[in-house]
Amino acid sequence: MNIHILGNGAWGNALFSVVKHNCPTVSIVKRGQKLIDPDVVVLSVPTQSIRESLKNISTDKNIIIVNTAKGIEKSTHLLPHKIVQSIFGNDVEYYTLIGPSFAQEVIKQMPTLVNLGYSKKNSNNIKVKNLFQTDFFRVKLTAGVEVLELSAAFKNIYAIACGLADGLGYGANTRAKLIVLAVDEMNTLYERLHWTIDSHITAGTVGDLILTCNSAESRNFTFGSLLAAHSVQDALTMVDSTVEGINSLTSVGYFEKKAGTKLLLADFVSNIVKMDNPKMVKTNFENFVKRV
């Protein structure tokens, strides 16, 4: 197969280190580089760059798209699969690879488990899975992509809340409470949207949430921790990398309206960022955790 990874960042290089075990001809495509008639395209760019990156692909044949981005397009509130469909049509063969997987640990071949969601069940499902499956990088196939992608976007929001708790000096008990609230909130969202949750989807939902909400290696967690004492802009400058949770916050209201439910924890994070007042963060956090 002619496989190209779009994105030359840490995660793109981590995926390259995995796929080359199964396909030595895999290549990394830098931003702006043109692609002619690829067989498989792996999206490893920020969600806000997906649309621009896909415009560099020229093909007259059916291609396979594997998304690994975790976010929501700000201008449209679209998840990655909807962005791809808006360019290649609803018949595109699409997968999304989501799970608890820090790039440097993947490169070091530390045992990792992720989900590969598919939009259509066919003979290619196993073939695509086997592009990524190794002894150390294990992949579970799951039906559907919506739950995985929405979970991947919202877990970044919840990681900001857990980082904030850490920055304010709270410990594991408080983070565990926030994670439980996040799980309940996401499950309510899926139910209200009438999305089916595959029984094998735990790695890409709860697993990814736990990882992101408990480590300074997470950019969103680090950003939240910095908000305890710094302005939003200063915190972003200090992280010096994409904080997808910030972008996803703009879609909280959209999904609340679509699902007909309130998302208290996501709303809290959104309000903290909008308020942008480090002097009031501790009081607001204490008031919030007392009533949930």
C-alpha atoms as an extended CHARMM CRD file, in Angstrom:
* protein
*
       292  EXT
         1         1  MET       CA              0.0000000000        0.0000000000        0.0000000000  PROA      1               0.0000000000
         2         2  ASN       CA              1.0380000000        3.5790000000       -0.7200000000  PROA      2               0.0000000000
         3         3  ILE       CA              0.7830000000        5.1020000000        2.8060000000  PROA      3               0.0000000000
         4         4  HSD       CA              1.4260000000        8.7260000000        3.7140000000  PROA      4               0.0000000000
         5         5  ILE       CA              1.2770000000       10.3720000000        7.1330000000  PROA      5               0.0000000000
         6         6  LEU       CA              0.1790000000       14.0080000000        6.9590000000  PROA      6               0.0000000000
         7         7  GLY       CA              1.9600000000       15.8600000000        9.7420000000  PROA      7               0.0000000000
         8         8  ASN       CA              5.5920000000       16.0390000000       10.7940000000  PROA      8               0.0000000000
         9         9  GLY       CA              5.0060000000       16.6650000000       14.4960000000  PROA      9               0.0000000000
        10        10  ALA       CA              5.6130000000       14.4160000000       17.4810000000  PROA      10              0.0000000000
        11        11  TRP       CA              2.5380000000       12.2550000000       16.8560000000  PROA      11              0.0000000000
        12        12  GLY       CA              3.1640000000       11.9720000000       13.1190000000  PROA      12              0.0000000000
        13        13  ASN       CA              6.6620000000       10.7090000000       13.8130000000  PROA      13              0.0000000000
        14        14  ALA       CA              5.3850000000        8.3360000000       16.5010000000  PROA      14              0.0000000000
        15        15  LEU       CA              2.9060000000        6.8290000000       14.0450000000  PROA      15              0.0000000000
        16        16  PHE       CA              5.6470000000        6.5440000000       11.4420000000  PROA      16              0.0000000000
        17        17  SER       CA              7.7210000000        4.5480000000       13.9360000000  PROA      17              0.0000000000
        18        18  VAL       CA              4.7670000000        2.1460000000       14.3330000000  PROA      18              0.0000000000
        19        19  VAL       CA              3.6420000000        1.7590000000       10.7230000000  PROA      19              0.0000000000
        20        20  LYS       CA              7.1580000000        1.2100000000        9.3540000000  PROA      20              0.0000000000
        21        21  HSD       CA              7.1850000000       -2.1740000000       11.1570000000  PROA      21              0.0000000000
        22        22  ASN       CA              4.3960000000       -3.3160000000        8.8380000000  PROA      22              0.0000000000
        23        23  CYS       CA              4.9710000000       -1.1200000000        5.7900000000  PROA      23              0.0000000000
        24        24  PRO       CA              8.5960000000       -0.0550000000        5.2500000000  PROA      24              0.0000000000
        25        25  THR       CA              7.5830000000        2.2980000000        2.4020000000  PROA      25              0.0000000000
        26        26  VAL       CA              5.4310000000        4.5580000000        4.6220000000  PROA      26              0.0000000000
        27        27  SER       CA              6.3680000000        8.2400000000        4.3570000000  PROA      27              0.0000000000
        28        28  ILE       CA              5.7540000000       11.4690000000        6.2660000000  PROA      28              0.0000000000
        29        29  VAL       CA              4.3120000000       14.3870000000        4.3060000000  PROA      29              0.0000000000
        30        30  LYS       CA              5.1770000000       17.8730000000        5.4920000000  PROA      30              0.0000000000
        31        31  ARG       CA              2.5830000000       20.6520000000        5.5680000000  PROA      31              0.0000000000
        32        32  GLY       CA              1.8720000000       22.0590000000        2.1170000000  PROA      32              0.0000000000
        33        33  GLN       CA              3.3640000000       19.1010000000        0.2350000000  PROA      33              0.0000000000
        34        34  LYS       CA              1.2230000000       17.7800000000       -2.6380000000  PROA      34              0.0000000000
        35        35  LEU       CA              0.0390000000       14.1530000000       -2.6900000000  PROA      35              0.0000000000
        36        36  ILE       CA             -0.8670000000       12.3510000000       -5.9130000000  PROA      36              0.0000000000
        37        37  ASP       CA             -3.0340000000        9.1830000000       -5.8250000000  PROA      37              0.0000000000
        38        38  PRO       CA             -2.2150000000        7.8810000000       -2.3070000000  PROA      38              0.0000000000
        39        39  ASP       CA             -3.7780000000        4.6110000000       -1.1350000000  PROA      39              0.0000000000
        40        40  VAL       CA             -3.9090000000        5.4980000000        2.5700000000  PROA      40              0.0000000000
        41        41  VAL       CA             -3.6340000000        8.9510000000        4.1450000000  PROA      41              0.0000000000
        42        42  VAL       CA             -3.0880000000        9.2110000000        7.9100000000  PROA      42              0.0000000000
        43        43  LEU       CA             -4.1420000000       12.5900000000        9.3060000000  PROA      43              0.0000000000
        44        44  SER       CA             -1.7590000000       13.6600000000       12.0420000000  PROA      44              0.0000000000
        45        45  VAL       CA             -2.3190000000       17.4120000000       11.9640000000  PROA      45              0.0000000000
        46        46  PRO       CA             -4.3110000000       19.6100000000       14.3810000000  PROA      46              0.0000000000
        47        47  THR       CA             -8.0500000000       19.5100000000       13.7050000000  PROA      47              0.0000000000
        48        48  GLN       CA             -8.0250000000       23.1510000000       12.6120000000  PROA      48              0.0000000000
        49        49  SER       CA             -5.5550000000       22.2230000000        9.8260000000  PROA      49              0.0000000000
        50        50  ILE       CA             -7.3610000000       19.1580000000        8.4420000000  PROA      50              0.0000000000
        51        51  ARG       CA             -9.3380000000       20.9960000000        5.7730000000  PROA      51              0.0000000000
        52        52  GLU       CA             -6.3040000000       22.8530000000        4.4280000000  PROA      52              0.0000000000
        53        53  SER       CA             -4.1480000000       19.6970000000        4.4710000000  PROA      53              0.0000000000
        54        54  LEU       CA             -6.6900000000       17.6300000000        2.5210000000  PROA      54              0.0000000000
        55        55  LYS       CA             -6.7700000000       20.1910000000       -0.2660000000  PROA      55              0.0000000000
        56        56  ASN       CA             -3.2100000000       19.1190000000       -1.1350000000  PROA      56              0.0000000000
        57        57  ILE       CA             -4.4150000000       15.6280000000       -2.1100000000  PROA      57              0.0000000000
        58        58  SER       CA             -5.0980000000       14.9730000000       -5.7910000000  PROA      58              0.0000000000
        59        59  THR       CA             -6.7090000000       11.6600000000       -6.7060000000  PROA      59              0.0000000000
        60        60  ASP       CA             -9.2640000000       10.0670000000       -9.0140000000  PROA      60              0.0000000000
        61        61  LYS       CA             -9.4710000000        6.8170000000       -7.0410000000  PROA      61              0.0000000000
        62        62  ASN       CA            -11.0130000000        5.7490000000       -3.7630000000  PROA      62              0.0000000000
        63        63  ILE       CA             -8.5850000000        6.3920000000       -0.9330000000  PROA      63              0.0000000000
        64        64  ILE       CA             -8.5820000000        5.3960000000        2.7310000000  PROA      64              0.0000000000
        65        65  ILE       CA             -8.4190000000        8.1620000000        5.3350000000  PROA      65              0.0000000000
        66        66  VAL       CA             -7.2360000000        7.3750000000        8.8810000000  PROA      66              0.0000000000
        67        67  ASN       CA             -7.7270000000       10.2750000000       11.2770000000  PROA      67              0.0000000000
        68        68  THR       CA             -5.7510000000       10.7330000000       14.4930000000  PROA      68              0.0000000000
        69        69  ALA       CA             -6.6900000000       14.3620000000       15.2670000000  PROA      69              0.0000000000
        70        70  LYS       CA             -8.5460000000       15.0770000000       18.5090000000  PROA      70              0.0000000000
        71        71  GLY       CA            -10.6910000000       18.1600000000       18.2630000000  PROA      71              0.0000000000
        72        72  ILE       CA            -13.6000000000       20.0640000000       16.7100000000  PROA      72              0.0000000000
        73        73  GLU       CA            -13.3570000000       22.5410000000       13.8350000000  PROA      73              0.0000000000
        74        74  LYS       CA            -14.0660000000       25.9480000000       15.3570000000  PROA      74              0.0000000000
        75        75  SER       CA            -15.8220000000       27.6030000000       12.4400000000  PROA      75              0.0000000000
        76        76  THR       CA            -18.2360000000       24.7250000000       11.7370000000  PROA      76              0.0000000000
        77        77  HSD       CA            -18.4150000000       22.6120000000       14.9610000000  PROA      77              0.0000000000
        78        78  LEU       CA            -17.5570000000       19.6010000000       12.7700000000  PROA      78              0.0000000000
        79        79  LEU       CA            -15.7150000000       16.5410000000       14.0670000000  PROA      79              0.0000000000
        80        80  PRO       CA            -12.8680000000       15.2200000000       11.8570000000  PROA      80              0.0000000000
        81        81  HSD       CA            -15.0030000000       12.6480000000       10.0110000000  PROA      81              0.0000000000
        82        82  LYS       CA            -17.4640000000       15.3550000000        8.9860000000  PROA      82              0.0000000000
        83        83  ILE       CA            -14.6470000000       17.5990000000        7.7570000000  PROA      83              0.0000000000
        84        84  VAL       CA            -13.3130000000       14.7510000000        5.6070000000  PROA      84              0.0000000000
        85        85  GLN       CA            -16.7790000000       13.9500000000        4.2500000000  PROA      85              0.0000000000
        86        86  SER       CA            -17.3120000000       17.5920000000        3.3080000000  PROA      86              0.0000000000
        87        87  ILE       CA            -14.3010000000       17.3190000000        0.9820000000  PROA      87              0.0000000000
        88        88  PHE       CA            -14.3410000000       13.6990000000       -0.2560000000  PROA      88              0.0000000000
        89        89  GLY       CA            -18.0490000000       12.9060000000        0.0920000000  PROA      89              0.0000000000
        90        90  ASN       CA            -19.9740000000       10.5150000000        2.3420000000  PROA      90              0.0000000000
        91        91  ASP       CA            -18.6860000000        7.4280000000        0.5430000000  PROA      91              0.0000000000
        92        92  VAL       CA            -15.0360000000        7.9470000000        1.5480000000  PROA      92              0.0000000000
        93        93  GLU       CA            -13.5750000000        4.9830000000        3.4450000000  PROA      93              0.0000000000
        94        94  TYR       CA            -12.7960000000        6.5040000000        6.8140000000  PROA      94              0.0000000000
        95        95  TYR       CA            -11.2180000000        5.3780000000       10.1010000000  PROA      95              0.0000000000
        96        96  THR       CA            -10.2510000000        7.1600000000       13.2950000000  PROA      96              0.0000000000
        97        97  LEU       CA             -7.3730000000        6.0280000000       15.5280000000  PROA      97              0.0000000000
        98        98  ILE       CA             -7.9210000000        7.2000000000       19.1070000000  PROA      98              0.0000000000
        99        99  GLY       CA             -6.5430000000        6.0840000000       22.4580000000  PROA      99              0.0000000000
       100       100  PRO       CA             -4.2100000000        6.7870000000       25.3950000000  PROA      100             0.0000000000
       101       101  SER       CA             -0.9120000000        7.2080000000       23.5820000000  PROA      101             0.0000000000
       102       102  PHE       CA              1.7360000000        9.8040000000       24.3730000000  PROA      102             0.0000000000
       103       103  ALA       CA              4.0340000000       10.1250000000       21.3710000000  PROA      103             0.0000000000
       104       104  GLN       CA              7.3760000000        9.6150000000       23.1230000000  PROA      104             0.0000000000
       105       105  GLU       CA              6.1920000000        6.4510000000       24.8640000000  PROA      105             0.0000000000
       106       106  VAL       CA              5.0200000000        5.0370000000       21.5280000000  PROA      106             0.0000000000
       107       107  ILE       CA              8.4260000000        5.7800000000       19.9790000000  PROA      107             0.0000000000
       108       108  LYS       CA             10.0550000000        3.9830000000       22.9400000000  PROA      108             0.0000000000
       109       109  GLN       CA              7.7580000000        1.0100000000       22.2140000000  PROA      109             0.0000000000
       110       110  MET       CA              6.0410000000        1.0750000000       25.5870000000  PROA      110             0.0000000000
       111       111  PRO       CA              2.8930000000       -1.1360000000       25.6270000000  PROA      111             0.0000000000
       112       112  THR       CA             -0.0590000000        0.8740000000       24.3130000000  PROA      112             0.0000000000
       113       113  LEU       CA             -3.7090000000        0.0880000000       23.5420000000  PROA      113             0.0000000000
       114       114  VAL       CA             -5.8550000000        2.2160000000       21.1910000000  PROA      114             0.0000000000
       115       115  ASN       CA             -9.1050000000        1.9520000000       19.2450000000  PROA      115             0.0000000000
       116       116  LEU       CA             -9.5350000000        2.0490000000       15.4840000000  PROA      116             0.0000000000
       117       117  GLY       CA            -13.0890000000        3.0920000000       14.6720000000  PROA      117             0.0000000000
       118       118  TYR       CA            -14.4600000000        2.3910000000       11.2080000000  PROA      118             0.0000000000
       119       119  SER       CA            -17.3360000000        4.0350000000        9.3610000000  PROA      119             0.0000000000
       120       120  LYS       CA            -18.1120000000        1.0090000000        7.1700000000  PROA      120             0.0000000000
       121       121  LYS       CA            -17.6450000000       -2.6880000000        7.8650000000  PROA      121             0.0000000000
       122       122  ASN       CA            -15.7540000000       -4.3300000000        5.0090000000  PROA      122             0.0000000000
       123       123  SER       CA            -12.7240000000       -6.4500000000        4.1250000000  PROA      123             0.0000000000
       124       124  ASN       CA            -10.3600000000       -3.5010000000        4.5690000000  PROA      124             0.0000000000
       125       125  ASN       CA            -11.0530000000       -3.1410000000        8.3080000000  PROA      125             0.0000000000
       126       126  ILE       CA             -8.5420000000       -5.8140000000        9.3140000000  PROA      126             0.0000000000
       127       127  LYS       CA             -6.0210000000       -4.6510000000        6.6820000000  PROA      127             0.0000000000
       128       128  VAL       CA             -6.0470000000       -1.1180000000        8.0610000000  PROA      128             0.0000000000
       129       129  LYS       CA             -5.8290000000       -2.4040000000       11.6310000000  PROA      129             0.0000000000
       130       130  ASN       CA             -2.7870000000       -4.4800000000       10.6780000000  PROA      130             0.0000000000
       131       131  LEU       CA             -1.0040000000       -1.4020000000        9.3500000000  PROA      131             0.0000000000
       132       132  PHE       CA             -0.7640000000       -0.1790000000       12.9510000000  PROA      132             0.0000000000
       133       133  GLN       CA             -0.8190000000       -3.3510000000       15.0440000000  PROA      133             0.0000000000
       134       134  THR       CA              2.5130000000       -4.4060000000       16.5670000000  PROA      134             0.0000000000
       135       135  ASP       CA              3.6020000000       -6.3260000000       19.6640000000  PROA      135             0.0000000000
       136       136  PHE       CA              3.7470000000       -3.0700000000       21.6250000000  PROA      136             0.0000000000
       137       137  PHE       CA              1.0570000000       -1.0000000000       19.8560000000  PROA      137             0.0000000000
       138       138  ARG       CA             -2.2000000000       -2.9280000000       20.0950000000  PROA      138             0.0000000000
       139       139  VAL       CA             -5.3260000000       -1.9120000000       18.1970000000  PROA      139             0.0000000000
       140       140  LYS       CA             -8.9620000000       -2.7950000000       18.9070000000  PROA      140             0.0000000000
       141       141  LEU       CA            -11.4630000000       -2.3720000000       16.0710000000  PROA      141             0.0000000000
       142       142  THR       CA            -14.7130000000       -0.6350000000       16.9570000000  PROA      142             0.0000000000
       143       143  ALA       CA            -17.8490000000        0.1350000000       14.9660000000  PROA      143             0.0000000000
       144       144  GLY       CA            -18.4630000000        3.8440000000       14.4490000000  PROA      144             0.0000000000
       145       145  VAL       CA            -16.3270000000        6.9660000000       14.7400000000  PROA      145             0.0000000000
       146       146  GLU       CA            -18.6430000000        9.5690000000       16.3190000000  PROA      146             0.0000000000
       147       147  VAL       CA            -18.2230000000        8.5390000000       19.9650000000  PROA      147             0.0000000000
       148       148  LEU       CA            -14.4470000000        8.2070000000       19.6410000000  PROA      148             0.0000000000
       149       149  GLU       CA            -14.0260000000       11.6170000000       18.0460000000  PROA      149             0.0000000000
       150       150  LEU       CA            -16.3360000000       13.5180000000       20.3720000000  PROA      150             0.0000000000
       151       151  SER       CA            -14.7150000000       11.8370000000       23.3740000000  PROA      151             0.0000000000
       152       152  ALA       CA            -11.2630000000       12.7510000000       22.0370000000  PROA      152             0.0000000000
       153       153  ALA       CA            -12.2940000000       16.4010000000       21.7610000000  PROA      153             0.0000000000
       154       154  PHE       CA            -14.0330000000       16.7000000000       25.1240000000  PROA      154             0.0000000000
       155       155  LYS       CA            -11.3610000000       14.8170000000       27.0820000000  PROA      155             0.0000000000
       156       156  ASN       CA             -9.0390000000       17.7460000000       26.2660000000  PROA      156             0.0000000000
       157       157  ILE       CA            -11.5360000000       20.1080000000       27.8990000000  PROA      157             0.0000000000
       158       158  TYR       CA            -11.7450000000       17.8930000000       30.9740000000  PROA      158             0.0000000000
       159       159  ALA       CA             -7.9420000000       17.6670000000       31.1250000000  PROA      159             0.0000000000
       160       160  ILE       CA             -7.8600000000       21.4550000000       31.4950000000  PROA      160             0.0000000000
       161       161  ALA       CA            -10.1040000000       21.1070000000       34.5730000000  PROA      161             0.0000000000
       162       162  CYS       CA             -7.8410000000       18.4220000000       36.0730000000  PROA      162             0.0000000000
       163       163  GLY       CA             -4.7510000000       20.4940000000       35.3520000000  PROA      163             0.0000000000
       164       164  LEU       CA             -6.3790000000       23.4550000000       37.0490000000  PROA      164             0.0000000000
       165       165  ALA       CA             -7.0630000000       21.3310000000       40.1300000000  PROA      165             0.0000000000
       166       166  ASP       CA             -3.4200000000       20.2700000000       40.1650000000  PROA      166             0.0000000000
       167       167  GLY       CA             -2.2170000000       23.8530000000       39.7870000000  PROA      167             0.0000000000
       168       168  LEU       CA             -4.3750000000       24.9000000000       42.7310000000  PROA      168             0.0000000000
       169       169  GLY       CA             -2.8000000000       22.2130000000       44.9070000000  PROA      169             0.0000000000
       170       170  TYR       CA             -5.5650000000       19.6030000000       44.9060000000  PROA      170             0.0000000000
       171       171  GLY       CA             -4.6380000000       15.9340000000       44.8110000000  PROA      171             0.0000000000
       172       172  ALA       CA             -5.6990000000       12.6190000000       43.3410000000  PROA      172             0.0000000000
       173       173  ASN       CA             -9.0950000000       12.5280000000       45.0620000000  PROA      173             0.0000000000
       174       174  THR       CA            -10.1730000000       15.7250000000       43.3480000000  PROA      174             0.0000000000
       175       175  ARG       CA             -8.8680000000       14.6580000000       39.9470000000  PROA      175             0.0000000000
       176       176  ALA       CA            -10.7130000000       11.3470000000       40.3250000000  PROA      176             0.0000000000
       177       177  LYS       CA            -13.9230000000       13.2370000000       41.1030000000  PROA      177             0.0000000000
       178       178  LEU       CA            -13.5090000000       15.3830000000       37.9960000000  PROA      178             0.0000000000
       179       179  ILE       CA            -12.8170000000       12.3180000000       35.8470000000  PROA      179             0.0000000000
       180       180  VAL       CA            -15.9710000000       10.6010000000       37.1320000000  PROA      180             0.0000000000
       181       181  LEU       CA            -17.9680000000       13.7510000000       36.3750000000  PROA      181             0.0000000000
       182       182  ALA       CA            -16.4370000000       13.7960000000       32.8940000000  PROA      182             0.0000000000
       183       183  VAL       CA            -17.3340000000       10.1460000000       32.2000000000  PROA      183             0.0000000000
       184       184  ASP       CA            -20.9220000000       10.7280000000       33.3350000000  PROA      184             0.0000000000
       185       185  GLU       CA            -21.1460000000       13.8950000000       31.2600000000  PROA      185             0.0000000000
       186       186  MET       CA            -19.8590000000       12.2130000000       28.1090000000  PROA      186             0.0000000000
       187       187  ASN       CA            -22.1640000000        9.2200000000       28.5300000000  PROA      187             0.0000000000
       188       188  THR       CA            -25.1360000000       11.5590000000       28.8820000000  PROA      188             0.0000000000
       189       189  LEU       CA            -24.0470000000       13.3520000000       25.7230000000  PROA      189             0.0000000000
       190       190  TYR       CA            -23.7940000000       10.1210000000       23.7040000000  PROA      190             0.0000000000
       191       191  GLU       CA            -27.1940000000        8.9560000000       24.9310000000  PROA      191             0.0000000000
       192       192  ARG       CA            -28.8800000000       12.2660000000       24.0820000000  PROA      192             0.0000000000
       193       193  LEU       CA            -27.3000000000       12.1950000000       20.6200000000  PROA      193             0.0000000000
       194       194  HSD       CA            -28.5480000000        8.5890000000       20.1940000000  PROA      194             0.0000000000
       195       195  TRP       CA            -25.0710000000        7.2730000000       19.4360000000  PROA      195             0.0000000000
       196       196  THR       CA            -24.3290000000        3.5940000000       20.0320000000  PROA      196             0.0000000000
       197       197  ILE       CA            -21.2970000000        2.8730000000       22.2210000000  PROA      197             0.0000000000
       198       198  ASP       CA            -19.2880000000       -0.1440000000       21.0380000000  PROA      198             0.0000000000
       199       199  SER       CA            -18.4100000000       -2.5120000000       23.9030000000  PROA      199             0.0000000000
       200       200  HSD       CA            -14.7300000000       -2.4610000000       22.8550000000  PROA      200             0.0000000000
       201       201  ILE       CA            -14.3730000000        1.3340000000       22.9050000000  PROA      201             0.0000000000
       202       202  THR       CA            -13.0060000000        1.8040000000       26.4630000000  PROA      202             0.0000000000
       203       203  ALA       CA             -9.4170000000        2.5640000000       25.4110000000  PROA      203             0.0000000000
       204       204  GLY       CA            -10.4450000000        5.4350000000       23.1660000000  PROA      204             0.0000000000
       205       205  THR       CA            -12.9180000000        6.9410000000       25.6260000000  PROA      205             0.0000000000
       206       206  VAL       CA            -12.1750000000        6.3020000000       29.3090000000  PROA      206             0.0000000000
       207       207  GLY       CA             -8.5480000000        5.2800000000       28.7440000000  PROA      207             0.0000000000
       208       208  ASP       CA             -7.6820000000        8.4060000000       26.7910000000  PROA      208             0.0000000000
       209       209  LEU       CA             -9.4950000000       10.5580000000       29.3480000000  PROA      209             0.0000000000
       210       210  ILE       CA             -7.5760000000        9.0440000000       32.2830000000  PROA      210             0.0000000000
       211       211  LEU       CA             -4.2180000000        9.4990000000       30.5730000000  PROA      211             0.0000000000
       212       212  THR       CA             -4.8060000000       13.0990000000       29.5360000000  PROA      212             0.0000000000
       213       213  CYS       CA             -6.2340000000       14.1080000000       32.9060000000  PROA      213             0.0000000000
       214       214  ASN       CA             -3.3180000000       12.7840000000       34.9600000000  PROA      214             0.0000000000
       215       215  SER       CA             -0.0860000000       13.8450000000       33.3080000000  PROA      215             0.0000000000
       216       216  ALA       CA              1.8760000000       17.0330000000       32.7210000000  PROA      216             0.0000000000
       217       217  GLU       CA              2.8820000000       15.4360000000       29.4210000000  PROA      217             0.0000000000
       218       218  SER       CA             -0.6030000000       16.4440000000       28.2670000000  PROA      218             0.0000000000
       219       219  ARG       CA             -0.5930000000       19.9580000000       26.8300000000  PROA      219             0.0000000000
       220       220  ASN       CA             -4.1810000000       20.5090000000       27.9710000000  PROA      220             0.0000000000
       221       221  PHE       CA             -3.4060000000       19.3900000000       31.5390000000  PROA      221             0.0000000000
       222       222  THR       CA             -0.3500000000       21.6640000000       31.6070000000  PROA      222             0.0000000000
       223       223  PHE       CA             -2.3670000000       24.5880000000       30.2630000000  PROA      223             0.0000000000
       224       224  GLY       CA             -4.9840000000       24.0750000000       32.9740000000  PROA      224             0.0000000000
       225       225  SER       CA             -2.3190000000       23.9160000000       35.6650000000  PROA      225             0.0000000000
       226       226  LEU       CA             -0.8750000000       27.2260000000       34.4710000000  PROA      226             0.0000000000
       227       227  LEU       CA             -4.3080000000       28.8960000000       34.6060000000  PROA      227             0.0000000000
       228       228  ALA       CA             -4.1000000000       28.6980000000       38.4080000000  PROA      228             0.0000000000
       229       229  ALA       CA             -1.6310000000       31.5830000000       38.3490000000  PROA      229             0.0000000000
       230       230  HSD       CA             -1.4580000000       32.9800000000       34.8120000000  PROA      230             0.0000000000
       231       231  SER       CA             -3.6410000000       34.5900000000       32.1740000000  PROA      231             0.0000000000
       232       232  VAL       CA             -4.9340000000       32.4910000000       29.2780000000  PROA      232             0.0000000000
       233       233  GLN       CA             -2.5130000000       34.0860000000       26.8230000000  PROA      233             0.0000000000
       234       234  ASP       CA              0.4760000000       33.6890000000       29.1220000000  PROA      234             0.0000000000
       235       235  ALA       CA             -0.4390000000       30.0420000000       29.7400000000  PROA      235             0.0000000000
       236       236  LEU       CA             -0.7010000000       29.3830000000       25.9990000000  PROA      236             0.0000000000
       237       237  THR       CA              2.6560000000       31.0630000000       25.4450000000  PROA      237             0.0000000000
       238       238  MET       CA              4.2590000000       28.9170000000       28.1430000000  PROA      238             0.0000000000
       239       239  VAL       CA              2.8480000000       25.6940000000       26.6780000000  PROA      239             0.0000000000
       240       240  ASP       CA              4.0970000000       26.8040000000       23.2470000000  PROA      240             0.0000000000
       241       241  SER       CA              2.1410000000       24.1620000000       21.3390000000  PROA      241             0.0000000000
       242       242  THR       CA             -1.4100000000       23.4430000000       20.1710000000  PROA      242             0.0000000000
       243       243  VAL       CA             -3.9100000000       23.2370000000       23.0500000000  PROA      243             0.0000000000
       244       244  GLU       CA             -6.8760000000       21.5970000000       21.3230000000  PROA      244             0.0000000000
       245       245  GLY       CA             -9.0890000000       21.9240000000       24.3950000000  PROA      245             0.0000000000
       246       246  ILE       CA             -9.1960000000       25.7030000000       23.9190000000  PROA      246             0.0000000000
       247       247  ASN       CA            -10.5120000000       25.3020000000       20.3710000000  PROA      247             0.0000000000
       248       248  SER       CA            -13.0640000000       22.6620000000       21.4130000000  PROA      248             0.0000000000
       249       249  LEU       CA            -14.4960000000       24.9670000000       24.0970000000  PROA      249             0.0000000000
       250       250  THR       CA            -16.1330000000       27.0560000000       21.3770000000  PROA      250             0.0000000000
       251       251  SER       CA            -18.3650000000       24.0670000000       20.5210000000  PROA      251             0.0000000000
       252       252  VAL       CA            -19.6250000000       23.2450000000       24.0340000000  PROA      252             0.0000000000
       253       253  GLY       CA            -22.7630000000       25.3390000000       23.6080000000  PROA      253             0.0000000000
       254       254  TYR       CA            -23.3910000000       23.8390000000       20.1690000000  PROA      254             0.0000000000
       255       255  PHE       CA            -23.3620000000       20.2630000000       21.4800000000  PROA      255             0.0000000000
       256       256  GLU       CA            -25.4230000000       21.2000000000       24.5420000000  PROA      256             0.0000000000
       257       257  LYS       CA            -28.1120000000       22.5520000000       22.2290000000  PROA      257             0.0000000000
       258       258  LYS       CA            -27.8510000000       19.6040000000       19.8540000000  PROA      258             0.0000000000
       259       259  ALA       CA            -28.1610000000       17.0820000000       22.6930000000  PROA      259             0.0000000000
       260       260  GLY       CA            -30.6280000000       19.0900000000       24.7730000000  PROA      260             0.0000000000
       261       261  THR       CA            -28.5640000000       18.8090000000       27.9590000000  PROA      261             0.0000000000
       262       262  LYS       CA            -26.2480000000       20.8550000000       30.1650000000  PROA      262             0.0000000000
       263       263  LEU       CA            -22.5590000000       19.9450000000       30.4050000000  PROA      263             0.0000000000
       264       264  LEU       CA            -21.6470000000       21.3760000000       33.8030000000  PROA      264             0.0000000000
       265       265  LEU       CA            -17.9490000000       20.4890000000       33.8370000000  PROA      265             0.0000000000
       266       266  ALA       CA            -17.3290000000       21.5970000000       30.2600000000  PROA      266             0.0000000000
       267       267  ASP       CA            -19.2650000000       24.8160000000       30.9730000000  PROA      267             0.0000000000
       268       268  PHE       CA            -17.1270000000       25.4350000000       34.0670000000  PROA      268             0.0000000000
       269       269  VAL       CA            -13.9140000000       25.1860000000       32.0390000000  PROA      269             0.0000000000
       270       270  SER       CA            -15.3760000000       27.4500000000       29.3630000000  PROA      270             0.0000000000
       271       271  ASN       CA            -16.3090000000       30.0730000000       31.9690000000  PROA      271             0.0000000000
       272       272  ILE       CA            -12.8560000000       29.9600000000       33.5850000000  PROA      272             0.0000000000
       273       273  VAL       CA            -11.2140000000       30.6030000000       30.2130000000  PROA      273             0.0000000000
       274       274  LYS       CA            -13.6740000000       33.3730000000       29.3080000000  PROA      274             0.0000000000
       275       275  MET       CA            -13.2480000000       35.0480000000       32.7060000000  PROA      275             0.0000000000
       276       276  ASP       CA             -9.4490000000       34.9470000000       32.3220000000  PROA      276             0.0000000000
       277       277  ASN       CA             -8.8290000000       36.1520000000       35.8940000000  PROA      277             0.0000000000
       278       278  PRO       CA             -6.2200000000       34.1670000000       37.8750000000  PROA      278             0.0000000000
       279       279  LYS       CA             -7.2230000000       35.9470000000       41.1000000000  PROA      279             0.0000000000
       280       280  MET       CA            -10.7280000000       34.4520000000       40.9290000000  PROA      280             0.0000000000
       281       281  VAL       CA             -9.8270000000       30.9530000000       39.7630000000  PROA      281             0.0000000000
       282       282  LYS       CA             -9.4890000000       29.3250000000       43.1970000000  PROA      282             0.0000000000
       283       283  THR       CA            -12.7900000000       30.7300000000       44.4880000000  PROA      283             0.0000000000
       284       284  ASN       CA            -14.6460000000       29.6990000000       41.3400000000  PROA      284             0.0000000000
       285       285  PHE       CA            -13.1360000000       26.2200000000       41.4350000000  PROA      285             0.0000000000
       286       286  GLU       CA            -14.0590000000       25.7200000000       45.0900000000  PROA      286             0.0000000000
       287       287  ASN       CA            -17.6200000000       26.8850000000       44.4630000000  PROA      287             0.0000000000
       288       288  PHE       CA            -17.9570000000       24.5200000000       41.5340000000  PROA      288             0.0000000000
       289       289  VAL       CA            -16.6380000000       21.3360000000       43.1810000000  PROA      289             0.0000000000
       290       290  LYS       CA            -18.8190000000       21.9030000000       46.2520000000  PROA      290             0.0000000000
       291       291  ARG       CA            -22.0340000000       21.7130000000       44.2390000000  PROA      291             0.0000000000
       292       292  VAL       CA            -21.3390000000       18.8030000000       41.8760000000  PROA      292             0.0000000000
